[in-house]
Amino acid sequence: MENNTVRLFPWMIILLLVGMLFHVDSVVQAACVIDPTGTYIEAENYTGEGGHSDDHDENFSLKSDGSAHGGLALVAGSDDSTRTPPRREIKEYEVEISTAGTYYFWMRGEGYSGSRDSMFYTVDDSSWRAWNFAGHYYRYVWTRSMQVGSNGIYLSAGSHTIKIAMREHYTRIDGFFLSTNRYTSPSFANILDPTSCQDSGGTLPPADGTCGDVPIYTQNLLSPAIMVQLDLSGSMDSSMFSGSKFLSSDLAPIVQEIVDLTGWVSGHNIAFRVRGTGDRQAYSYRGSSVGAPVLTIKYIPIGGVDEVTFTKKILADADDNQVYNGSFVNNYYGLYFGAKGPVGLLFKNINIPSGAEITSAEILFTYRGSDDISRVATLDIEGFKEPNVSSITETMLESDTGLTLANASLNYTRLDYAVAVLAEVFKDDAIAWGFATWAGGNGSSSDTGSPDYYSKYKVGVKAHSEVHQGHLETALASTDAYGWTPLTPSMNAAMITLQQGA
């Protein structure tokens, strides 16, 4: 097999789970069709979700469980709600019904008492129902006993979305079974994985056999194929170490708007304002002439073909100034982004000709510190809509007039960097990408007593397409950092994801 590698920055804690794979001419998609005589679906193989909360007690967690089929179970959080429609997290499963009829649903799972034994379910926009375990506790059982509503749901032929939702805390669901025969005995005889047959980005399901160390279930993907697993621990939301470099998002629309102004000529000045919430610092010119902000612009001149790169650094105290807690200053060692006030950056003698096409632009900062790294920083960058700014005043920084229509953002955590880099990496359409995230644990070096690790936002390895690219981008945009990453649970999460073909 050919050996391809992907270079990752040291601040990204990422596991590449699938390496080089065989090349074939096409990828065969399985039809996600429910067998009306009986079909079992693992709870962890959801294709979508809703109602996700920043309060993790209101969400499901995926936990390792030796009593569960496949070794995994979805566990309801501690903050439950029995109201309808559900107020807590929902998992969705996209399937195809080939035979119309009334389908009956069984849940396999575990309950613990009369107030910890029920789970919501429905299909499409039907009324919500809820199973319970009918008094069978502390062991895995099948049930179609109803807490809310009747069991059967009529389904027409075509696409449908099965949904489950949290109802009572700590209830475990291993999976569910559906059949048009209400008297059948549920089983694992016919298992369907919705992530393997929808455009949700699922991998192809496992099969017996291997090719070296490469699982068979990946062998009919295009080569190369890579599964990326991203750490979402709280440490990923921390600021960078002092002296680390970080970039703004693309400022090309802002710069283009300025150089297209009447009166712009090569050699004029460009100014930006940074403001937002939170608390982050970068070095000013006074704090470090070497670490002062640097603007890099790439452009194609009129009539040109080749891209030209132009770079300019802040070169004086007066060119990076700020409103700091109500005072206009330009002699501080740091640029205090966020809640303390807006920051102005003036880059002089910008040698970009009028009419040039700006292909990219970014500002490189050097991280200095933070008074409170626990506060999330949301920072926006705007340009001053003038063809030649001579200086930045306090009035300019405080006013919302005279600014460019375009704006950009300033990302400031390890997770921001990871997401930004992966967003670019996933655009490589020569590779079949997959993506998942993990977090959890209790902060110790092992998972003893708290195996609270799981993957979510999973998008399986799949040949590149616009639809699949969209799923990757959606999953990336949904990431938020929390929790611990002890070594053993982290490795277990990676192993589970690989084994499940998630």
C-alpha positions as CSV (number, residue, x, y, z in Angstrom):
1,M,0.0,0.0,0.0
2,E,1.1,3.5,-0.7
3,N,2.2,5.5,2.4
4,N,0.5,8.9,2.7
5,T,0.7,11.1,5.8
6,V,-1.2,14.2,7.0
7,R,0.8,16.9,8.9
8,L,-1.0,18.2,12.0
9,F,0.0,21.1,14.2
10,P,1.2,20.1,17.7
11,W,-1.6,21.9,19.5
12,M,-4.2,19.7,17.9
13,I,-5.0,16.5,19.8
14,I,-6.2,14.4,16.9
15,L,-6.3,10.7,16.2
16,L,-6.1,9.5,12.6
17,L,-8.0,6.2,12.7
18,V,-8.1,5.1,9.2
19,G,-5.0,5.1,6.9
20,M,-4.4,4.3,3.2
21,L,-7.1,2.1,1.7
22,F,-7.6,0.2,-1.6
23,H,-8.7,2.2,-4.6
24,V,-11.8,1.0,-6.5
25,D,-13.7,2.7,-9.3
26,S,-16.9,3.3,-7.4
27,V,-18.4,3.3,-3.9
28,V,-21.5,1.1,-3.6
29,Q,-24.2,2.5,-1.3
30,A,-26.4,0.2,0.6
31,A,-30.1,0.9,0.7
32,C,-31.3,1.8,4.2
33,V,-34.5,-0.3,3.9
34,I,-36.4,-1.6,6.9
35,D,-37.3,-5.3,6.7
36,P,-41.0,-5.3,7.7
37,T,-40.6,-8.7,9.3
38,G,-38.2,-7.2,11.8
39,T,-35.2,-4.8,11.9
40,Y,-32.9,-3.9,14.8
41,I,-31.1,-0.5,14.9
42,E,-28.3,0.3,17.4
43,A,-29.1,3.5,19.4
44,E,-25.6,4.9,18.8
45,N,-26.0,4.8,15.0
46,Y,-28.0,8.0,14.7
47,T,-27.8,10.1,11.6
48,G,-28.9,13.4,13.1
49,E,-29.7,15.0,16.4
50,G,-31.7,18.0,17.8
51,G,-32.3,19.7,21.1
52,H,-28.6,19.5,22.0
53,S,-27.9,21.7,25.1
54,D,-24.8,23.4,26.5
55,D,-25.9,21.8,29.8
56,H,-24.5,18.3,29.3
57,D,-26.9,16.9,31.9
58,E,-29.7,17.5,29.4
59,N,-28.0,15.4,26.7
60,F,-27.4,11.7,26.0
61,S,-23.9,10.2,26.5
62,L,-22.5,7.2,24.8
63,K,-21.1,4.7,27.2
64,S,-19.3,1.4,27.0
65,D,-21.4,-1.4,28.5
66,G,-20.6,-5.1,28.3
67,S,-24.3,-6.0,28.6
68,A,-25.3,-3.9,25.6
69,H,-25.3,-5.4,22.1
70,G,-22.1,-4.1,20.4
71,G,-20.8,-2.9,23.8
72,L,-22.3,0.6,23.7
73,A,-25.5,2.2,25.1
74,L,-27.0,5.7,25.0
75,V,-27.6,7.0,28.5
76,A,-30.0,9.8,29.4
77,G,-28.5,12.7,31.3
78,S,-29.4,13.6,34.9
79,D,-31.6,16.5,34.1
80,D,-34.8,14.9,32.7
81,S,-38.1,16.2,31.5
82,T,-41.3,14.2,30.9
83,R,-43.1,17.0,29.0
84,T,-44.1,16.7,25.4
85,P,-42.7,17.6,23.0
86,P,-39.4,16.5,24.5
87,R,-37.3,19.3,26.1
88,R,-34.1,17.3,26.0
89,E,-31.8,15.9,23.4
90,I,-33.2,14.0,20.4
91,K,-31.5,11.4,18.2
92,E,-32.7,10.8,14.7
93,Y,-32.4,7.7,12.3
94,E,-33.1,8.1,8.6
95,V,-34.6,5.0,7.0
96,E,-36.5,3.8,4.0
97,I,-39.9,1.9,4.3
98,S,-40.5,-0.3,1.3
99,T,-43.7,-1.9,2.6
100,A,-46.4,0.4,4.0
101,G,-48.2,-0.6,7.1
102,T,-48.5,-0.2,10.9
103,Y,-45.1,-0.8,12.5
104,Y,-44.6,-1.7,16.2
105,F,-41.6,-0.7,18.2
106,W,-39.6,-2.4,20.9
107,M,-36.8,-0.8,23.0
108,R,-33.9,-2.8,24.4
109,G,-32.3,-1.2,27.4
110,E,-32.1,-0.9,31.2
111,G,-34.1,1.0,33.7
112,Y,-33.6,1.4,37.5
113,S,-36.9,2.5,39.0
114,G,-40.4,3.7,38.2
115,S,-39.0,7.2,37.7
116,R,-35.9,6.1,35.7
117,D,-37.2,3.7,33.1
118,S,-38.8,5.5,30.1
119,M,-37.7,6.9,26.8
120,F,-39.6,9.0,24.2
121,Y,-39.9,7.9,20.5
122,T,-41.8,8.8,17.4
123,V,-41.5,8.8,13.6
124,D,-41.4,12.0,11.5
125,D,-44.0,14.5,12.9
126,S,-46.2,11.9,14.7
127,S,-47.2,12.5,18.3
128,W,-44.5,11.5,20.8
129,R,-44.8,8.2,22.6
130,A,-42.8,6.7,25.4
131,W,-41.7,3.2,26.3
132,N,-41.1,2.0,29.8
133,F,-39.6,-1.2,31.3
134,A,-42.8,-2.4,33.0
135,G,-41.1,-3.0,36.4
136,H,-38.1,-4.9,35.0
137,Y,-35.0,-3.1,36.4
138,Y,-31.3,-3.4,36.7
139,R,-30.9,-5.7,33.7
140,Y,-31.2,-5.4,29.9
141,V,-34.6,-6.3,28.6
142,W,-36.8,-5.9,25.5
143,T,-40.0,-3.9,26.0
144,R,-42.9,-2.5,24.1
145,S,-44.7,-1.5,27.2
146,M,-46.0,2.1,26.8
147,Q,-45.7,4.9,29.3
148,V,-47.2,7.5,26.8
149,G,-49.4,6.8,23.8
150,S,-50.0,3.7,21.7
151,N,-47.3,1.6,20.2
152,G,-48.2,1.2,16.5
153,I,-47.4,3.9,13.9
154,Y,-48.6,3.7,10.3
155,L,-45.7,4.3,7.9
156,S,-46.2,4.9,4.2
157,A,-43.6,3.6,1.7
158,G,-40.7,6.1,1.4
159,S,-38.2,8.0,3.6
160,H,-38.9,8.4,7.3
161,T,-37.0,9.7,10.3
162,I,-37.3,7.6,13.5
163,K,-36.6,9.7,16.6
164,I,-35.8,8.9,20.2
165,A,-35.5,11.5,23.1
166,M,-34.6,11.6,26.7
167,R,-37.4,11.4,29.1
168,E,-36.3,10.0,32.5
169,H,-32.8,10.4,33.8
170,Y,-30.1,7.7,33.5
171,T,-32.3,5.4,31.4
172,R,-30.2,3.3,29.0
173,I,-31.2,2.4,25.5
174,D,-29.2,-0.2,23.6
175,G,-31.3,-0.1,20.5
176,F,-34.8,-0.5,19.1
177,F,-36.6,-3.1,16.9
178,L,-39.5,-2.5,14.6
179,S,-41.8,-4.9,12.7
180,T,-45.3,-5.0,11.2
181,N,-45.9,-8.1,13.3
182,R,-46.9,-7.0,16.8
183,Y,-46.5,-10.5,18.1
184,T,-43.0,-11.3,16.8
185,S,-40.1,-11.8,19.2
186,P,-37.5,-9.0,18.8
187,S,-34.0,-10.1,17.9
188,F,-30.6,-9.1,16.4
189,A,-31.2,-11.3,13.3
190,N,-31.5,-8.4,11.0
191,I,-29.5,-5.3,12.0
192,L,-29.5,-2.1,10.1
193,D,-27.0,0.7,10.5
194,P,-28.5,4.0,9.1
195,T,-25.1,5.6,9.1
196,S,-24.0,3.2,6.4
197,C,-26.6,3.9,3.8
198,Q,-27.6,7.6,4.0
199,D,-25.9,10.7,2.8
200,S,-25.2,11.5,6.4
201,G,-21.7,10.5,5.9
202,G,-21.7,7.0,7.4
203,T,-19.0,4.4,6.7
204,L,-19.9,1.1,5.1
205,P,-20.7,-1.6,7.7
206,P,-18.0,-4.0,9.0
207,A,-17.5,-7.3,7.3
208,D,-15.3,-10.3,8.2
209,G,-11.7,-10.2,7.1
210,T,-8.8,-7.7,6.9
211,C,-6.2,-6.4,4.6
212,G,-3.1,-6.1,6.7
213,D,-4.2,-3.7,9.5
214,V,-7.0,-2.1,7.4
215,P,-10.6,-3.1,8.3
216,I,-12.6,-4.6,5.5
217,Y,-15.4,-2.2,6.0
218,T,-13.2,0.6,4.6
219,Q,-11.9,-1.3,1.6
220,N,-14.3,0.0,-1.0
221,L,-13.7,3.6,-0.2
222,L,-11.5,5.7,-2.5
223,S,-7.9,5.9,-1.5
224,P,-6.8,7.5,0.7
225,A,-9.4,7.6,3.4
226,I,-8.9,9.1,6.8
227,M,-11.1,9.2,9.9
228,V,-10.2,12.2,12.2
229,Q,-11.2,12.1,15.8
230,L,-11.0,15.5,17.6
231,D,-10.5,16.1,21.4
232,L,-13.2,18.4,22.8
233,S,-11.8,18.5,26.3
234,G,-11.9,21.8,28.3
235,S,-8.2,22.2,27.6
236,M,-9.0,22.7,23.9
237,D,-10.9,25.8,25.0
238,S,-7.8,27.3,26.7
239,S,-5.8,30.1,25.2
240,M,-2.5,29.5,23.5
241,F,0.8,29.7,25.4
242,S,2.5,33.0,25.5
243,G,4.5,33.6,22.3
244,S,2.3,31.3,20.2
245,K,1.1,32.7,16.9
246,F,-2.5,32.9,15.8
247,L,-4.3,34.2,12.7
248,S,-7.5,36.1,12.0
249,S,-10.0,34.6,9.6
250,D,-9.8,35.7,6.0
251,L,-9.9,39.5,5.7
252,A,-10.0,39.5,1.8
253,P,-13.6,40.9,1.5
254,I,-12.6,43.7,3.9
255,V,-9.4,44.6,2.0
256,Q,-11.2,44.3,-1.3
257,E,-13.9,46.7,-0.2
258,I,-11.2,49.3,0.8
259,V,-8.9,49.0,-2.3
260,D,-12.0,49.4,-4.5
261,L,-12.8,52.8,-3.0
262,T,-12.4,55.9,-5.1
263,G,-9.2,57.5,-4.0
264,W,-7.3,54.3,-3.2
265,V,-3.8,54.2,-4.6
266,S,-0.8,51.9,-3.9
267,G,1.0,53.1,-0.8
268,H,-2.0,54.2,1.2
269,N,-2.9,53.0,4.7
270,I,-5.4,50.4,5.9
271,A,-6.9,50.3,9.3
272,F,-9.0,47.7,11.2
273,R,-11.0,47.6,14.4
274,V,-11.2,44.5,16.7
275,R,-14.0,44.3,19.3
276,G,-16.1,41.7,21.0
277,T,-16.5,39.9,24.3
278,G,-14.3,37.8,26.5
279,D,-10.7,38.6,27.5
280,R,-7.6,37.8,25.3
281,Q,-4.3,39.6,24.8
282,A,-1.8,39.8,22.0
283,Y,1.5,41.7,21.9
284,S,1.4,45.4,20.8
285,Y,4.4,47.0,19.1
286,R,5.5,48.4,22.5
287,G,5.3,45.0,24.1
288,S,7.3,43.3,21.4
289,S,8.4,44.8,18.1
290,V,9.1,41.3,16.9
291,G,5.7,40.0,18.0
292,A,3.7,43.0,16.8
293,P,0.7,42.2,14.4
294,V,1.6,41.4,10.8
295,L,-0.8,41.9,7.9
296,T,-0.3,39.6,4.8
297,I,-2.3,40.2,1.6
298,K,-2.3,38.1,-1.5
299,Y,-3.6,39.6,-4.7
300,I,-3.6,39.5,-8.5
301,P,-3.0,42.8,-10.2
302,I,-5.1,44.0,-13.1
303,G,-4.1,42.0,-16.2
304,G,-2.0,39.7,-14.2
305,V,-2.0,36.0,-13.7
306,D,0.4,35.3,-10.9
307,E,-0.5,35.9,-7.3
308,V,1.6,38.5,-5.4
309,T,2.2,38.4,-1.7
310,F,2.6,41.6,0.3
311,T,3.4,41.8,4.1
312,K,3.4,44.7,6.5
313,K,3.9,44.9,10.2
314,I,2.8,47.4,12.8
315,L,5.9,49.7,13.2
316,A,5.0,52.3,15.8
317,D,3.2,52.6,19.2
318,A,0.7,55.0,17.7
319,D,-0.4,52.4,15.1
320,D,-1.9,50.0,17.5
321,N,-4.2,51.7,20.0
322,Q,-7.2,50.8,22.1
323,V,-9.9,52.0,24.4
324,Y,-9.0,50.3,27.7
325,N,-11.8,50.5,30.3
326,G,-12.9,53.9,28.9
327,S,-9.4,55.3,28.4
328,F,-7.8,55.8,24.9
329,V,-4.2,54.5,25.1
330,N,-1.4,53.4,22.8
331,N,1.4,52.7,25.2
332,Y,0.4,49.4,26.7
333,Y,2.5,46.3,26.2
334,G,-0.5,44.2,25.2
335,L,-3.5,44.6,22.9
336,Y,-6.5,43.8,25.2
337,F,-9.2,42.3,23.0
338,G,-12.8,41.8,24.2
339,A,-14.7,43.3,27.0
340,K,-12.2,46.0,28.0
341,G,-12.8,47.9,24.7
342,P,-12.1,48.1,20.9
343,V,-8.6,47.8,19.5
344,G,-7.4,49.7,16.4
345,L,-4.7,48.5,14.0
346,L,-3.1,50.8,11.4
347,F,-1.0,49.3,8.7
348,K,0.9,51.9,6.6
349,N,2.2,52.0,3.1
350,I,0.2,49.2,1.7
351,N,1.6,48.6,-1.8
352,I,-1.6,47.1,-3.4
353,P,-2.5,48.6,-6.8
354,S,-6.0,50.0,-7.4
355,G,-8.3,47.4,-9.1
356,A,-6.3,44.4,-7.7
357,E,-8.2,41.2,-7.0
358,I,-7.6,40.3,-3.3
359,T,-7.3,36.5,-3.0
360,S,-6.6,36.4,0.7
361,A,-5.7,38.5,3.7
362,E,-5.0,37.8,7.3
363,I,-3.4,39.3,10.4
364,L,-0.9,37.3,12.4
365,F,-0.8,38.0,16.2
366,T,1.5,36.8,19.0
367,Y,-0.4,35.6,22.0
368,R,0.5,37.4,25.3
369,G,-2.0,36.1,27.8
370,S,-5.4,36.6,29.4
371,D,-6.8,37.8,32.6
372,D,-9.5,35.1,32.5
373,I,-9.0,32.3,30.0
374,S,-12.2,30.6,31.1
375,R,-14.3,33.3,29.4
376,V,-15.1,32.5,25.8
377,A,-13.8,35.3,23.5
378,T,-15.9,36.3,20.6
379,L,-14.0,38.8,18.5
380,D,-15.0,40.6,15.3
381,I,-12.7,42.5,12.8
382,E,-14.0,45.3,10.7
383,G,-12.2,47.7,8.3
384,F,-12.4,51.5,8.3
385,K,-14.0,52.4,5.0
386,E,-11.5,55.1,4.0
387,P,-9.0,55.0,1.1
388,N,-6.2,56.3,3.3
389,V,-6.5,56.4,7.1
390,S,-3.8,58.6,8.6
391,S,-4.4,57.8,12.2
392,I,-7.0,56.0,14.4
393,T,-8.9,58.1,17.0
394,E,-11.0,57.2,20.0
395,T,-14.1,58.5,18.2
396,M,-13.4,56.1,15.3
397,L,-13.0,53.2,17.6
398,E,-16.2,53.9,19.5
399,S,-18.4,54.7,16.5
400,D,-20.3,52.2,14.4
401,T,-20.2,54.4,11.2
402,G,-17.6,54.5,8.5
403,L,-16.9,50.8,8.6
404,T,-16.7,48.2,5.9
405,L,-19.8,46.1,5.2
406,A,-17.6,43.0,5.3
407,N,-16.2,41.7,8.6
408,A,-14.2,38.8,9.8
409,S,-13.4,37.1,13.1
410,L,-10.4,36.5,15.4
411,N,-10.2,33.0,16.8
412,Y,-8.3,32.5,20.0
413,T,-8.4,28.9,21.4
414,R,-6.9,25.6,20.5
415,L,-10.3,24.4,19.4
416,D,-10.7,27.4,17.1
417,Y,-7.4,26.5,15.5
418,A,-8.3,22.8,15.1
419,V,-11.6,23.7,13.5
420,A,-10.1,26.2,11.2
421,V,-7.4,23.8,10.0
422,L,-9.7,20.9,9.6
423,A,-12.2,23.1,7.6
424,E,-9.4,23.5,5.1
425,V,-8.1,20.0,5.3
426,F,-11.6,18.5,4.6
427,K,-11.7,20.5,1.3
428,D,-9.2,18.0,-0.2
429,D,-11.6,16.1,-2.4
430,A,-8.9,13.5,-3.3
431,I,-9.4,12.0,0.2
432,A,-12.5,10.3,1.7
433,W,-12.8,12.0,5.0
434,G,-14.6,11.1,8.2
435,F,-14.9,13.1,11.5
436,A,-15.9,12.5,15.1
437,T,-15.3,14.1,18.4
438,W,-14.7,12.8,21.9
439,A,-14.8,14.1,25.5
440,G,-15.5,12.9,29.0
441,G,-14.0,11.0,31.8
442,N,-13.2,12.0,35.4
443,G,-9.8,13.6,35.1
444,S,-7.8,10.6,36.2
445,S,-5.3,8.6,34.2
446,S,-7.8,5.7,33.9
447,D,-11.5,5.3,33.3
448,T,-12.2,3.4,36.6
449,G,-15.3,4.6,38.2
450,S,-16.2,7.1,35.4
451,P,-16.1,5.6,31.8
452,D,-17.9,8.7,30.6
453,Y,-16.3,8.9,27.2
454,Y,-18.1,9.0,23.9
455,S,-18.1,10.2,20.4
456,K,-20.6,12.5,18.8
457,Y,-21.0,14.7,15.8
458,K,-19.9,11.7,13.9
459,V,-19.6,11.8,10.1
460,G,-18.3,8.5,8.8
461,V,-15.6,8.1,6.2
462,K,-17.1,8.5,2.8
463,A,-16.1,9.4,-0.8
464,H,-16.1,13.2,-1.2
465,S,-19.2,14.9,-2.5
466,E,-20.9,18.3,-1.9
467,V,-23.4,16.6,0.4
468,H,-20.7,14.9,2.4
469,Q,-18.7,18.1,2.5
470,G,-21.8,19.8,4.0
471,H,-22.1,17.2,6.7
472,L,-18.4,17.6,7.6
473,E,-18.8,21.4,7.8
474,T,-21.9,21.1,9.9
475,A,-20.3,18.7,12.4
476,L,-17.2,21.0,12.7
477,A,-19.4,24.1,13.3
478,S,-21.2,22.2,16.1
479,T,-18.1,21.5,18.2
480,D,-17.8,23.0,21.7
481,A,-15.2,22.1,24.3
482,Y,-15.9,20.7,27.8
483,G,-15.0,17.7,30.0
484,W,-11.8,15.7,30.6
485,T,-9.6,13.7,28.4
486,P,-7.9,11.0,30.6
487,L,-5.7,8.8,28.5
488,T,-7.5,5.5,28.8
489,P,-11.0,6.8,28.0
490,S,-9.6,8.7,25.1
491,M,-8.0,5.6,23.6
492,N,-11.1,3.6,24.3
493,A,-13.3,6.2,22.5
494,A,-11.0,6.1,19.5
495,M,-11.1,2.3,19.5
496,I,-14.9,2.1,19.8
497,T,-15.4,4.6,17.0
498,L,-13.1,2.6,14.7
499,Q,-14.7,-0.8,15.6
500,Q,-18.2,0.6,15.1
501,G,-17.3,2.1,11.7
502,A,-18.7,5.4,13.1
